[in-house]
Each structure stands twice: as structure tokens, then as C-alpha cells.
Amino acid sequence: MKKRKISALLLSCFMACIALTGCMGNGQTGKVGVLRIEGFEGGNGGTYVQALADAYRKYNPGVEIEPICNPLVPEEAQTALEANSSAADIYMLNGLNIGSLCENADGALECLNDVYSQKPKTDEEEGDKTIESLINSELLPHMKYGGDWEEYAGNYYALPVVSNPHSLIINKTCMDNLFGEGQWEVPRTTNELLELCADIKAKNAVVDIAGEEHTVYSFIYSGNALEYWRYIWYPWVAQYDGAEVFEEAQSVKIDGQYNKDAYFSDGKLEAMKVLEQIIKRTNEYCDPESMSNKHTTVQKYFIQGRAAMMSCGDWIETETETSYKADLIMVRSPIISALGTKLGITDEQLSAAVKAIDEGKTEADGVSAENFARIKEARRLVFTLANTQIAVIPSTSVNKEIAKDFLRFLYSKEGFDVYAEATGGARLPVKDYHLNDSLTENFSMLGKSVFELAEGDTQYLLTGSNDPIRYRAGLGDFIRNEKPELSMGKKSNPMTAQQVFDAEKELVYSNWDTYMSMVS
């Protein structure tokens, strides 16, 4: 059965290729019958493509697979897709603009509607649900073309492959050294976070690294990865405004209509004000060398204990090379204290409500049932890059049927397990599947905390949008280049949160008519 099934797949691929006029002259540079999978090698390592290939071959011995994994895949893929000259059959990578590739690159991506409508499979075994019904529903719109070109409208062109949380990470070893084990608490509100920063600064502590003393700061970050800050301050925006308002603002809409005010909410300003207090140099909460170091360097410094906290992703341990060991924990972003003010309660009451929610309670003293429910919804919000970590099939693939069969295997429970094992715990966005005990029992403290967030009462906060205003009108370029973290953290002439907010607003306002004309 196996050989007959694969032979049919290969014949289908071969005949489809022959049917094309001048197959190799239309950008199809791959090899018929050789499945070429190119994956991004980043924080989740570079062995997962090979591991998945080996597992798939067990059921499909007649398929030859060429697995490639390196850090340059996203850049190489973008260039190849735009030129319709890709030799790959599958890309697994972080971030592609589906709308732009459909509209500006002659439909560079293969439609995946048939993959979504089918069930996961290994050999002859199939799952009980379609892939579409398995994937977390909030991710589905991000996998589709979001524009108004009829030939692409409503179609799926990508498959999500990672759904782990990214948030505030605390170096427990560092905190225990500063305050004593059991003598400190994870901050539950942003006021408590700022108080903790002040307490750490007052300690004026140092840590010895290879015979050299370094001041211990509250935070450390990287100048080449400023976007990591958004893992904690974007949730503050959504906590204050509400998740639906935040998500709609990613398409610059209010109540479904384009609105230039959408991206400049009260919650955004309040969140930026908290970030300003953390990052501005005069407060001395952040390592002053942060801006001049790359992300892998500051991650090493963080693990060494040169800072107590960092906004980062689950990859920090697997991506960082250092002989130092530390117990790290990922925690939910503290609730923005401005939410308490908005609800008419004190920060102490807000903190008590958060504590009660974390403990599974249904009420807190001094907090109404309505406010408690509102705080509980805010507490669920955790940032993720799940909508940017995707698999796609180039339209130039000469092995489309085999590639789609491989994606169906990826979404089987076995594919889920293989992928998780090879990446150290990265998960497909499927609630029906759970990590094996044999994997989780060997997790580090950080891995266990990530697992608890992913398995807990969590609503993922997604950024970005496939709306034409982002890729067609050019607003996406502004949003990607927007760096309030840089403006407020500069050594000389730093801007305040209000100044950054006003400057961004003026820019969008002044270009709004242009954006609207390009959208339509």
C-alpha cells in the first residue's frame, strides 16, 4: 500500500510538471520526486526539519527528502518567492506577507484550502478532525489572504507551526541572590513592577563573572531586538483597551471601519508611559550597555545574572551559549495599573484581584464581580508570534501533492510530538494535542513555566494583520519601523511617551488620505 500510494503521488507530480510549458522556464527549479524543505534555524534550533523528514519517511519510503535549515532561509525565501524562482517545496519560517506575495508576485504561494479541509495523517491512519478545526481559531484569519482580489479572497496560503508564549522572564537565581529565596514576589501590577525595579536599583548589587564585577540591573535588552519589549507592553495595551479593540487596531479599524484613531488608543499611551519609566536611562533600571549589544549577547548576560528581568521568548535557553546556569521563569505580563484607575479601584485592590485569579478564586475583597471579570480577561492575555511562524508551499513547487501530504503528517499527533521533541518544546497551535510526559518531565524551570502558560487559561495576543492597509498602502512599513523603545531609551535627547505618541499620530494623520487611496 505504501509504495502504490507514493507512486501515485509521484506520478501526479510528474504529470503536472510535464503539462506545464517549459516547466523549468517558469521558475520551477526543483526536482520532481525530491521534496525540498527549507526551515529557519533560530531559537528553536536547526534539527527539526531533519527530524520531521526522518519521521515522514518511515511511512513514505519512496519519497526522497532534501532537508535544509539555516538562519538565512527567511531572507532567501522572500527573494525567491518574489521572483517566482524558488527551488523549495516547503518553507518553514518566520514571517511572510501573504497579501503582498499574492498581489505583487503573481500568486507566489500555493493555495492550501485542501490541506485545511483534510484530516491529519501518518500512513493510512487519519485523525478525527480536519486540520482547520484543530488549529486555534484566532489564528485562522491570519493564514488567509486578506485583500479584495477575487482570485485569492478567503483562501488559505499558510499553515501555523509554532504557538508558544513570549513574555516577561525573571531570573529567579538572580532575584534569590538579591532578596533571599522566598523573600520576593512576582509583580502583579505595573506599579509593583516599577517598585521592584527601584528596589533592585537600591541594592546596588554586583555579580562576579569570570573575575570581573558587573552591576546587577533590573532589566537588560538588545538594540537589535527592540521588538522584544513588545512581548510585555503590547499586552498592557490590550489589557487596558480590551483584546478585541487591540486586535482590530492592527488593521487600523474601529467597529470594522478604517479609522486613523484606531492605532492611537488610550491604552497604547498608558502602556508606553510604563515602558518609558522602565527604559529611560535616568532611572537606571536597564543595563546601559543594552542598546549596543545583540540579542544573543544580552541573553547570555541575563542568564549570568547581570539583570533580574528580560522581555523575551521561550527560546532564550536553547539559543544562548553560556556555561552559566540559572533558574528562569516566564510569567504573565503584569496588569497595567492604569486599568485599576479606569475601573475605580486602588492598585492594592487590583493586585489582590490578580492574586485571587491566579489562585483560581472567583472574587476579591473590594472588587465588584463586573470588575473582577474584566481583570480576569486582562490576565488571560499573553503575547505570541504564532501568526508569523508559518509553513508555505511555493506555487513553483514541482512536488505540491507530496508537500501537502507532508503538512498533513506534520499536523498528526506524531508530527506534533516529533516537532516538539526536536525544538525542545515548541508546539503546533492545537489544543487537542498535549506534550508527552517524557518530554515535559525533563524541562528546565523555564520550560515548565512556558508549558504552564501554554496549557493554562491563556488567550494569545496576536499582532500584525493581513489587511491591505498594512501591505498595500504602506502603513505596514511605518508600523514595522516604529521604535518607541529606541526613542525613549536614547542616551541623549530621549523622547517621552507622550512625545513619541504624538509624533506617530501626526505622521499617520498627515498620510491618511494617501493610505486610503492606496487601499481602494
VENJO-V474909 format. One record per pair of residues at least 4 apart in sequence whose ideal C-beta (glycine too) atoms are under 8 Angstrom apart, sorted by the first residue. I is the first residue (numbers start at 1). J is the second residue. D is the distance in whole Angstrom. If there is no record, write none. Layout:
BEGIN
I_J_D + I_J_D
END
This chain:
BEGIN
1_5_6 + 1_123_8 + 1_124_7 + 2_6_6 + 2_59_7 + 2_60_7 + 2_61_7 + 2_62_7 + 2_123_7 + 3_7_6 + 3_61_8 + 3_62_6 + 4_8_7 + 5_9_7 + 5_60_8 + 6_10_6 + 6_60_5 + 6_61_8 + 6_62_4 + 6_63_6 + 7_11_6 + 7_62_7 + 8_12_6 + 9_13_6 + 9_63_8 + 9_401_5 + 9_402_5 + 9_405_6 + 10_14_6 + 10_32_8 + 10_33_5 + 10_62_7 + 10_63_8 + 10_402_7 + 11_15_6 + 12_16_6 + 12_401_5 + 13_17_6 + 13_32_6 + 13_33_7 + 13_398_6 + 13_399_5 + 13_400_7 + 13_401_6 + 13_402_6 + 14_18_6 + 14_32_5 + 14_33_7 + 15_19_6 + 16_20_7 + 16_398_8 + 16_400_7 + 16_401_8 + 17_23_5 + 17_28_7 + 17_32_5 + 17_398_5 + 18_23_7 + 20_26_6 + 20_28_7 + 21_25_8 + 21_26_8 + 22_26_6 + 23_28_5 + 23_398_7 + 24_28_6 + 24_29_6 + 26_84_8 + 26_396_7 + 27_83_7 + 27_84_4 + 27_85_5 + 27_86_7 + 27_396_4 + 28_396_5 + 28_397_8 + 28_398_5 + 29_85_6 + 29_86_7 + 29_87_4 + 29_396_7 + 30_34_7 + 30_36_6 + 30_86_8 + 30_87_5 + 30_88_7 + 30_89_6 + 30_396_7 + 30_397_6 + 30_398_5 + 30_399_7 + 31_36_7 + 31_66_8 + 31_398_7 + 32_398_5 + 32_399_7 + 33_63_7 + 33_64_6 + 33_399_7 + 33_402_8 + 34_64_5 + 34_65_7 + 34_66_6 + 34_399_7 + 35_53_8 + 35_63_6 + 35_64_7 + 35_65_5 + 35_66_7 + 35_89_5 + 35_90_7 + 35_399_5 + 35_402_5 + 35_403_6 + 35_406_6 + 36_65_8 + 36_66_4 + 36_68_7 + 36_87_6 + 36_88_5 + 36_89_5 + 36_90_8 + 36_399_8 + 37_49_5 + 37_52_8 + 37_53_6 + 37_65_7 + 37_66_7 + 37_67_5 + 37_68_7 + 37_88_7 + 37_89_7 + 37_90_5 + 37_91_8 + 37_92_7 + 37_406_7 + 38_49_8 + 38_68_5 + 38_69_7 + 38_73_5 + 38_76_8 + 38_77_7 + 38_88_5 + 38_90_7 + 38_91_5 + 38_92_7 + 38_93_8 + 39_46_8 + 39_48_7 + 39_49_4 + 39_67_7 + 39_68_7 + 39_69_4 + 39_73_6 + 39_91_8 + 39_92_4 + 39_93_7 + 40_69_7 + 40_70_8 + 40_71_7 + 40_73_5 + 40_74_6 + 40_92_7 + 40_93_4 + 40_94_6 + 41_45_7 + 41_46_3 + 41_69_5 + 41_70_5 + 41_71_5 + 41_73_7 + 42_71_7 + 42_94_7 + 42_315_7 + 42_319_7 + 43_313_6 + 43_314_8 + 43_315_2 + 43_316_8 + 43_318_6 + 43_319_4 + 44_48_7 + 44_162_7 + 44_315_6 + 44_318_7 + 44_423_4 + 44_424_7 + 44_426_5 + 45_318_6 + 45_422_7 + 45_423_6 + 45_424_7 + 46_69_4 + 46_70_7 + 47_51_6 + 47_69_7 + 47_422_5 + 48_52_6 + 48_69_7 + 48_92_8 + 48_418_8 + 48_419_6 + 48_422_4 + 48_423_5 + 48_426_8 + 49_53_6 + 49_67_4 + 49_68_7 + 49_69_5 + 49_92_7 + 50_54_6 + 50_67_5 + 50_69_7 + 50_422_8 + 51_55_6 + 51_418_5 + 51_419_8 + 51_421_7 + 51_422_4 + 52_56_6 + 52_67_8 + 52_406_8 + 52_409_8 + 52_410_6 + 52_415_7 + 52_418_6 + 52_419_6 + 52_422_7 + 53_57_6 + 53_65_4 + 53_67_4 + 54_58_7 + 55_409_7 + 55_414_7 + 55_415_7 + 55_418_5 + 56_60_6 + 56_63_7 + 56_65_7 + 56_406_6 + 56_409_5 + 56_415_8 + 57_61_6 + 57_63_6 + 57_65_6 + 59_122_5 + 59_123_4 + 59_409_7 + 60_402_8 + 60_405_7 + 63_402_6 + 68_73_7 + 68_88_8 + 69_73_7 + 72_76_5 + 73_77_6 + 73_91_7 + 73_93_5 + 74_78_6 + 74_93_5 + 74_94_6 + 74_95_6 + 74_96_8 + 75_79_7 + 76_80_6 + 77_81_6 + 77_86_7 + 77_88_7 + 77_91_5 + 77_93_6 + 77_96_7 + 78_82_6 + 78_96_7 + 79_83_6 + 80_85_5 + 80_86_4 + 80_87_7 + 80_88_7 + 80_394_7 + 81_86_6 + 81_96_7 + 81_101_6 + 81_105_6 + 81_108_4 + 81_109_7 + 81_394_6 + 82_101_7 + 82_104_7 + 82_105_5 + 82_108_7 + 83_105_8 + 84_105_6 + 84_106_6 + 84_108_6 + 84_395_7 + 84_396_6 + 85_396_7 + 86_91_8 + 86_108_8 + 86_394_4 + 86_396_5 + 86_397_8 + 88_394_6 + 88_397_7 + 89_393_6 + 89_394_7 + 89_397_4 + 89_398_7 + 89_399_5 + 89_400_7 + 89_402_7 + 89_403_4 + 90_391_6 + 90_392_7 + 90_393_6 + 90_397_8 + 90_403_5 + 90_406_6 + 90_407_7 + 91_96_8 + 91_391_7 + 91_392_5 + 91_393_8 + 91_394_7 + 92_161_6 + 92_390_8 + 92_391_5 + 93_389_8 + 93_390_7 + 93_392_8 + 94_385_7 + 94_388_5 + 94_389_5 + 94_390_8 + 95_388_4 + 95_389_8 + 95_390_8 + 96_101_6 + 96_109_8 + 96_158_7 + 96_390_7 + 96_392_6 + 97_101_6 + 97_466_8 + 97_470_8 + 97_471_5 + 97_476_7 + 98_102_6 + 98_109_7 + 98_143_8 + 98_144_7 + 98_145_6 + 98_146_7 + 98_157_5 + 98_158_6 + 98_466_6 + 99_103_6 + 99_145_6 + 99_146_6 + 99_147_5 + 99_466_5 + 99_467_8 + 99_468_6 + 99_470_8 + 99_471_4 + 99_472_7 + 100_104_5 + 100_105_7 + 100_471_4 + 100_472_8 + 101_105_5 + 101_107_8 + 101_108_4 + 101_109_5 + 101_157_8 + 102_107_6 + 102_108_7 + 102_109_7 + 102_145_5 + 102_147_7 + 102_149_7 + 102_152_5 + 102_157_7 + 103_147_6 + 103_149_6 + 103_152_8 + 103_471_8 + 103_472_7 + 106_395_8 + 107_151_7 + 107_152_7 + 107_395_6 + 108_394_6 + 108_395_6 + 108_396_8 + 109_157_4 + 109_158_7 + 109_392_5 + 109_393_7 + 109_394_7 + 109_395_6 + 110_157_7 + 110_392_7 + 110_393_4 + 110_394_7 + 110_395_5 + 110_397_6 + 110_400_6 + 110_403_8 + 111_155_5 + 111_156_7 + 111_157_6 + 112_116_6 + 112_143_8 + 112_155_8 + 112_156_4 + 112_157_6 + 112_158_7 + 112_159_6 + 112_392_8 + 112_393_7 + 112_404_7 + 112_407_8 + 113_117_6 + 113_155_6 + 113_156_5 + 114_118_6 + 114_404_7 + 115_131_6 + 115_156_7 + 115_159_7 + 115_404_5 + 115_407_5 + 115_408_7 + 116_130_7 + 116_131_5 + 116_132_4 + 116_156_5 + 116_159_8 + 117_130_6 + 117_131_8 + 117_132_7 + 118_130_6 + 118_131_6 + 118_408_6 + 119_126_4 + 119_127_5 + 119_128_7 + 119_129_7 + 119_130_6 + 119_131_7 + 119_408_7 + 120_126_7 + 120_127_4 + 120_131_6 + 120_134_7 + 120_408_6 + 120_409_7 + 120_410_8 + 120_411_4 + 120_412_4 + 120_413_8 + 120_415_7 + 121_125_6 + 121_126_5 + 121_127_7 + 121_405_8 + 121_408_5 + 121_409_6 + 121_412_6 + 122_409_6 + 122_412_5 + 122_414_6 + 122_415_8 + 125_412_8 + 127_134_7 + 127_411_8 + 127_412_6 + 127_413_8 + 129_133_4 + 129_134_5 + 129_432_7 + 130_134_7 + 131_135_7 + 131_159_8 + 131_407_8 + 131_408_7 + 131_411_5 + 132_140_7 + 134_411_7 + 134_430_5 + 134_432_6 + 135_139_6 + 135_140_6 + 135_143_8 + 135_160_6 + 135_429_6 + 135_430_7 + 136_140_8 + 136_163_7 + 136_386_8 + 136_429_4 + 136_430_7 + 136_431_6 + 136_460_7 + 138_459_8 + 138_460_6 + 138_462_6 + 139_143_7 + 139_160_5 + 139_163_8 + 139_386_6 + 139_387_6 + 139_429_5 + 139_462_7 + 140_144_7 + 141_146_7 + 141_466_7 + 142_158_8 + 142_160_8 + 142_387_4 + 142_462_6 + 142_464_7 + 142_465_8 + 142_466_6 + 143_156_5 + 143_157_7 + 143_158_5 + 143_159_7 + 143_160_6 + 143_387_8 + 143_390_7 + 144_154_6 + 144_155_6 + 144_156_5 + 144_157_7 + 144_466_7 + 145_149_8 + 145_152_4 + 145_153_6 + 145_154_7 + 145_155_6 + 145_157_6 + 145_466_7 + 146_465_7 + 146_466_3 + 146_467_5 + 146_468_7 + 147_152_7 + 147_153_7 + 147_466_8 + 147_467_8 + 147_468_5 + 147_472_7 + 148_153_6 + 148_468_7 + 149_153_6 + 152_157_8 + 157_392_6 + 158_390_4 + 158_391_7 + 158_392_5 + 159_390_6 + 159_391_5 + 159_392_7 + 159_407_6 + 159_410_8 + 159_411_8 + 160_386_6 + 160_387_7 + 160_389_6 + 160_390_6 + 160_391_8 + 160_428_7 + 160_429_5 + 161_389_5 + 161_390_6 + 161_391_5 + 161_410_7 + 161_419_7 + 161_428_6 + 162_385_7 + 162_386_6 + 162_389_4 + 162_423_8 + 162_426_5 + 162_427_7 + 162_428_8 + 162_429_8 + 163_384_6 + 163_386_4 + 163_389_8 + 163_427_5 + 163_428_7 + 163_429_4 + 163_454_7 + 163_460_7 + 164_313_7 + 164_314_5 + 164_384_7 + 164_386_8 + 164_425_7 + 164_426_6 + 164_427_6 + 164_450_6 + 164_454_6 + 165_314_7 + 165_330_7 + 165_382_5 + 165_383_7 + 165_384_6 + 165_450_6 + 165_453_5 + 165_454_6 + 165_458_7 + 165_460_7 + 166_228_8 + 166_231_4 + 166_311_8 + 166_312_7 + 166_313_4 + 166_314_7 + 166_382_8 + 166_383_5 + 166_384_6 + 166_385_6 + 167_231_6 + 167_232_6 + 167_235_8 + 167_311_7 + 167_330_5 + 167_331_7 + 167_332_6 + 167_333_6 + 167_382_6 + 167_383_6 + 167_453_7 + 168_231_8 + 168_232_5 + 168_309_6 + 168_310_8 + 168_311_6 + 168_330_7 + 168_331_5 + 168_332_7 + 168_333_6 + 168_334_7 + 169_302_8 + 169_309_7 + 169_310_5 + 169_311_7 + 169_312_5 + 169_316_6 + 169_328_6 + 169_329_7 + 169_330_5 + 169_331_8 + 169_446_7 + 170_175_6 + 170_186_7 + 170_308_7 + 170_309_5 + 170_328_7 + 170_329_5 + 170_331_6 + 171_175_6 + 171_302_6 + 171_303_7 + 171_305_6 + 171_307_7 + 171_308_6 + 171_309_7 + 171_310_8 + 171_326_5 + 171_327_8 + 171_328_6 + 172_176_6 + 172_326_7 + 172_327_4 + 172_328_7 + 172_329_6 + 172_445_7 + 173_177_6 + 173_305_6 + 173_326_4 + 173_327_5 + 174_178_6 + 174_207_8 + 174_216_7 + 174_305_4 + 174_307_7 + 174_308_5 + 174_326_7 + 175_179_6 + 175_184_5 + 175_308_5 + 176_180_7 + 176_181_4 + 176_184_8 + 177_205_8 + 177_207_8 + 177_305_7 + 178_184_8 + 178_200_6 + 178_203_6 + 178_205_6 + 178_216_7 + 178_308_7 + 179_183_5 + 179_184_4 + 179_199_8 + 180_184_8 + 184_196_8 + 185_192_8 + 186_329_8 + 186_331_5 + 187_192_4 + 187_193_4 + 187_195_8 + 187_196_5 + 187_334_5 + 188_192_6 + 188_334_6 + 188_335_7 + 188_350_8 + 188_351_5 + 188_354_4 + 188_355_6 + 188_358_8 + 189_193_7 + 189_334_5 + 189_335_5 + 189_336_8 + 189_337_5 + 189_340_7 + 189_347_6 + 189_350_5 + 189_351_5 + 189_354_7 + 190_194_6 + 190_236_7 + 190_274_5 + 190_334_5 + 190_335_7 + 190_336_5 + 190_337_5 + 190_338_8 + 191_195_6 + 191_337_4 + 191_347_5 + 192_196_6 + 192_334_7 + 192_347_8 + 192_351_6 + 193_197_7 + 193_274_8 + 193_278_8 + 193_334_5 + 194_198_7 + 194_274_7 + 194_277_6 + 194_278_7 + 195_199_6 + 196_200_6 + 196_218_7 + 197_201_6 + 197_218_4 + 197_219_7 + 197_278_7 + 197_283_7 + 197_285_4 + 198_202_6 + 198_285_8 + 199_203_7 + 200_205_8 + 200_216_7 + 200_217_7 + 200_218_4 + 200_285_8 + 200_308_6 + 201_217_8 + 201_218_7 + 201_283_8 + 201_284_6 + 201_285_6 + 203_216_7 + 204_215_8 + 205_215_7 + 205_216_4 + 206_213_4 + 206_214_6 + 206_215_6 + 206_216_6 + 207_213_7 + 207_214_6 + 207_216_5 + 207_304_7 + 207_305_5 + 207_306_6 + 208_212_7 + 208_213_6 + 208_214_8 + 209_213_8 + 209_214_6 + 209_304_5 + 209_305_8 + 209_306_7 + 209_324_8 + 214_301_8 + 214_306_5 + 215_287_8 + 215_306_8 + 216_305_7 + 216_306_6 + 216_307_7 + 216_308_7 + 217_284_8 + 217_285_7 + 217_286_6 + 217_287_4 + 217_306_7 + 217_307_5 + 217_308_7 + 218_278_8 + 218_285_4 + 218_286_7 + 218_307_7 + 218_308_6 + 218_309_6 + 219_278_6 + 219_279_8 + 219_285_6 + 219_286_5 + 219_287_7 + 219_290_8 + 219_307_6 + 219_308_8 + 219_309_5 + 219_310_6 + 219_311_8 + 220_286_7 + 220_287_4 + 220_290_5 + 220_298_5 + 220_301_6 + 220_302_5 + 220_306_6 + 220_307_4 + 220_310_6 + 221_225_7 + 221_226_7 + 221_228_6 + 221_229_6 + 221_279_8 + 221_286_6 + 221_287_8 + 221_290_5 + 221_291_8 + 221_298_6 + 221_310_7 + 221_311_7 + 221_485_8 + 222_226_7 + 222_228_7 + 222_290_7 + 222_293_6 + 222_294_6 + 222_295_4 + 222_297_7 + 222_298_5 + 222_299_8 + 223_290_7 + 223_291_4 + 223_292_6 + 223_293_7 + 223_294_8 + 223_486_8 + 224_294_5 + 224_295_6 + 225_294_7 + 225_295_4 + 226_483_6 + 226_485_4 + 226_486_6 + 227_485_8 + 228_295_7 + 228_310_8 + 228_311_5 + 228_312_6 + 228_313_7 + 229_233_6 + 229_275_6 + 229_279_7 + 229_311_5 + 229_485_5 + 230_234_5 + 230_311_8 + 230_383_7 + 230_463_7 + 231_235_8 + 231_311_5 + 231_312_7 + 231_313_7 + 231_333_8 + 231_383_5 + 232_236_7 + 232_311_5 + 232_333_4 + 232_334_8 + 232_383_7 + 233_237_7 + 233_271_5 + 233_272_7 + 233_274_7 + 233_275_5 + 233_333_8 + 234_238_7 + 234_246_8 + 234_271_7 + 234_383_6 + 234_461_6 + 234_463_6 + 235_239_6 + 235_332_8 + 235_333_4 + 235_381_5 + 235_382_7 + 235_383_6 + 235_461_6 + 236_240_6 + 236_267_7 + 236_270_7 + 236_271_4 + 236_274_6 + 236_333_7 + 236_336_4 + 237_241_6 + 237_246_6 + 237_265_7 + 237_267_4 + 237_268_5 + 237_270_8 + 237_271_5 + 238_242_7 + 238_243_5 + 238_245_8 + 238_246_4 + 238_247_8 + 238_267_7 + 238_378_8 + 238_381_5 + 238_461_5 + 239_267_7 + 239_333_8 + 239_335_6 + 239_336_5 + 239_339_6 + 239_378_4 + 239_381_6 + 240_265_8 + 240_266_7 + 240_267_3 + 240_270_5 + 240_271_7 + 240_336_5 + 240_338_6 + 240_339_5 + 240_342_7 + 240_378_8 + 241_245_4 + 241_246_5 + 241_249_8 + 241_265_5 + 241_266_7 + 241_267_4 + 241_268_8 + 242_246_7 + 242_377_8 + 243_247_6 + 243_377_7 + 243_381_6 + 243_459_6 + 243_461_7 + 244_248_6 + 245_249_6 + 245_254_8 + 245_265_7 + 245_267_8 + 246_250_7 + 246_265_8 + 246_267_7 + 246_461_7 + 247_461_8 + 247_462_7 + 248_253_5 + 248_254_7 + 248_255_8 + 248_256_8 + 248_262_7 + 249_253_7 + 249_254_8 + 249_262_5 + 249_263_5 + 249_265_6 + 250_462_8 + 250_463_6 + 250_464_6 + 250_465_4 + 250_467_8 + 250_470_8 + 251_262_8 + 251_465_4 + 251_467_4 + 251_469_6 + 251_470_7 + 252_258_6 + 252_259_7 + 252_260_7 + 252_262_5 + 252_263_5 + 252_467_8 + 252_469_5 + 252_475_6 + 253_257_6 + 253_258_6 + 253_259_6 + 253_262_6 + 253_467_8 + 254_259_4 + 254_261_7 + 254_262_5 + 258_262_8 + 258_469_7 + 258_516_7 + 258_519_7 + 260_264_8 + 260_508_6 + 260_509_6 + 260_512_5 + 261_265_8 + 263_268_7 + 263_479_8 + 263_504_8 + 263_508_6 + 264_268_6 + 264_269_8 + 264_501_7 + 264_504_7 + 264_505_5 + 264_508_7 + 265_269_7 + 266_270_6 + 267_271_6 + 267_336_8 + 267_338_8 + 268_272_6 + 268_501_7 + 269_273_6 + 269_497_7 + 269_498_7 + 269_501_5 + 270_274_7 + 270_336_6 + 270_338_4 + 271_275_6 + 271_336_6 + 272_276_6 + 272_484_6 + 272_488_8 + 272_497_4 + 272_500_6 + 272_501_6 + 273_277_7 + 273_338_8 + 273_497_4 + 273_498_8 + 274_278_7 + 274_336_6 + 274_337_8 + 274_338_8 + 275_279_6 + 275_484_7 + 275_485_7 + 275_488_7 + 275_497_7 + 276_280_6 + 276_488_5 + 276_496_6 + 276_497_4 + 277_283_6 + 277_285_8 + 278_283_7 + 278_285_5 + 278_286_7 + 279_285_8 + 279_286_6 + 279_485_6 + 279_488_5 + 279_489_4 + 280_488_6 + 280_489_7 + 280_494_6 + 281_286_7 + 281_288_6 + 281_489_7 + 281_490_8 + 281_491_6 + 281_494_7 + 284_288_8 + 286_290_6 + 286_307_8 + 286_489_7 + 287_298_8 + 287_301_7 + 287_306_6 + 287_307_6 + 288_491_8 + 289_293_6 + 290_298_6 + 290_489_8 + 291_486_8 + 291_489_6 + 291_491_8 + 293_297_4 + 293_298_5 + 293_301_8 + 294_298_7 + 295_299_6 + 296_300_7 + 296_319_6 + 296_320_6 + 296_321_8 + 297_301_7 + 298_302_6 + 298_310_7 + 299_303_7 + 299_310_7 + 299_312_7 + 299_316_5 + 299_319_7 + 299_320_4 + 300_304_6 + 300_320_5 + 300_321_7 + 300_322_5 + 300_324_8 + 301_306_4 + 301_307_7 + 302_306_7 + 302_307_5 + 302_310_5 + 302_312_8 + 302_316_7 + 303_316_8 + 303_317_8 + 303_320_6 + 303_322_5 + 303_324_5 + 303_325_8 + 303_326_5 + 303_328_7 + 304_322_7 + 304_324_5 + 304_326_8 + 305_324_7 + 305_326_6 + 310_316_8 + 312_316_5 + 313_385_7 + 314_330_7 + 314_425_7 + 314_426_8 + 314_446_7 + 314_447_8 + 314_450_5 + 315_319_5 + 316_320_6 + 316_328_7 + 316_446_7 + 317_328_7 + 317_424_8 + 317_444_6 + 317_446_6 + 317_447_8 + 318_423_8 + 318_424_5 + 327_444_8 + 327_445_5 + 327_446_8 + 328_444_7 + 328_445_6 + 328_446_4 + 328_449_8 + 329_445_6 + 329_446_6 + 329_449_4 + 330_446_6 + 330_449_5 + 330_450_5 + 330_453_6 + 331_449_7 + 332_379_7 + 332_382_6 + 332_453_7 + 333_381_8 + 333_382_7 + 333_383_7 + 335_339_6 + 335_340_8 + 335_350_6 + 335_354_5 + 335_375_7 + 335_378_6 + 335_379_6 + 337_341_7 + 337_347_5 + 337_350_7 + 338_342_6 + 339_343_6 + 339_350_7 + 339_374_8 + 339_375_7 + 339_378_6 + 340_345_5 + 340_346_7 + 340_347_5 + 340_349_7 + 340_350_4 + 343_350_8 + 343_371_5 + 343_374_6 + 343_375_8 + 344_371_8 + 345_349_4 + 345_350_6 + 345_353_8 + 345_366_7 + 345_367_6 + 345_371_6 + 346_350_7 + 346_366_8 + 347_351_6 + 348_352_6 + 349_353_6 + 349_364_7 + 349_365_8 + 349_366_5 + 349_367_6 + 350_354_7 + 350_367_8 + 350_375_7 + 351_355_6 + 352_356_6 + 352_364_5 + 352_365_7 + 352_366_7 + 352_367_7 + 353_357_6 + 353_364_4 + 353_367_5 + 353_371_7 + 353_372_6 + 353_375_5 + 354_358_6 + 354_375_7 + 354_379_6 + 355_359_6 + 355_364_8 + 356_361_4 + 356_362_8 + 356_363_7 + 356_364_4 + 356_372_8 + 357_361_7 + 357_364_8 + 357_372_8 + 357_375_7 + 357_376_5 + 357_379_5 + 358_379_7 + 362_372_8 + 363_367_7 + 363_369_7 + 363_372_6 + 364_372_6 + 367_371_5 + 367_372_5 + 367_375_7 + 368_372_7 + 369_373_6 + 370_374_7 + 371_375_6 + 372_376_6 + 373_377_7 + 374_378_7 + 375_379_6 + 376_380_7 + 377_381_8 + 377_459_8 + 380_457_6 + 380_458_6 + 380_459_4 + 381_459_6 + 381_461_5 + 382_453_6 + 382_458_5 + 382_459_7 + 382_460_6 + 382_461_6 + 383_460_8 + 383_461_5 + 383_463_8 + 384_460_4 + 384_461_7 + 384_462_7 + 385_389_6 + 386_429_5 + 386_460_6 + 386_462_7 + 387_462_5 + 387_463_8 + 387_464_6 + 388_464_6 + 391_407_6 + 391_410_7 + 393_397_5 + 393_400_6 + 393_403_5 + 393_404_7 + 393_407_8 + 397_403_6 + 399_403_6 + 400_404_6 + 401_405_6 + 402_406_6 + 403_407_7 + 404_408_7 + 405_409_7 + 406_410_6 + 407_411_7 + 408_412_7 + 409_414_8 + 409_415_5 + 410_415_4 + 410_416_8 + 410_419_7 + 410_428_7 + 411_415_6 + 411_416_7 + 411_428_7 + 411_430_7 + 412_416_7 + 413_417_6 + 413_433_6 + 414_418_6 + 415_419_6 + 415_428_8 + 416_420_6 + 416_427_7 + 416_428_5 + 416_430_7 + 416_433_5 + 417_421_6 + 417_435_8 + 417_436_6 + 417_439_8 + 418_422_6 + 419_423_6 + 419_426_7 + 419_427_8 + 419_428_7 + 420_425_6 + 420_426_6 + 420_427_6 + 420_435_6 + 420_436_8 + 420_439_6 + 421_436_8 + 421_439_6 + 424_447_7 + 425_435_7 + 425_439_7 + 425_440_8 + 425_443_7 + 425_447_5 + 425_450_7 + 425_451_7 + 427_433_8 + 427_435_7 + 427_454_6 + 428_433_7 + 434_455_7 + 435_439_5 + 435_440_5 + 435_451_7 + 436_440_7 + 437_441_6 + 438_442_8 + 439_443_7 + 440_447_8 + 440_448_7 + 440_451_6 + 443_447_3 + 443_448_5 + 443_451_6 + 444_448_7 + 445_449_6 + 446_450_6 + 447_451_6 + 448_452_6 + 449_453_7 + 450_454_6 + 451_455_6 + 452_456_6 + 453_458_6 + 454_458_7 + 464_470_7 + 465_469_8 + 465_470_5 + 466_470_7 + 466_471_8 + 468_472_4 + 468_473_7 + 468_519_5 + 469_473_5 + 469_475_5 + 469_476_8 + 469_515_6 + 469_519_5 + 470_475_6 + 470_476_4 + 470_479_7 + 471_476_5 + 472_518_6 + 472_519_6 + 473_514_7 + 473_515_4 + 473_516_8 + 473_518_4 + 473_519_5 + 474_478_7 + 474_514_8 + 474_515_7 + 474_518_7 + 475_479_6 + 475_508_7 + 475_515_6 + 476_480_6 + 477_481_6 + 478_482_6 + 478_507_7 + 478_508_7 + 478_511_8 + 482_504_6 + 483_487_6 + 484_488_6 + 484_495_8 + 484_497_7 + 484_500_5 + 484_501_8 + 484_504_8 + 485_489_6 + 486_490_7 + 487_494_7 + 487_495_4 + 487_499_8 + 487_500_5 + 488_494_6 + 488_495_6 + 488_496_7 + 488_497_6 + 488_500_6 + 489_494_7 + 490_494_4 + 490_495_8 + 495_499_4 + 495_500_5 + 495_503_7 + 496_500_7 + 497_501_6 + 498_502_6 + 499_503_6 + 500_504_6 + 501_505_6 + 502_506_6 + 503_507_7 + 504_508_7 + 505_509_6 + 506_510_6 + 507_511_7 + 508_512_6 + 508_515_8 + 511_515_6 + 512_516_6 + 513_517_6 + 514_518_6 + 515_519_6 + 516_520_7
END
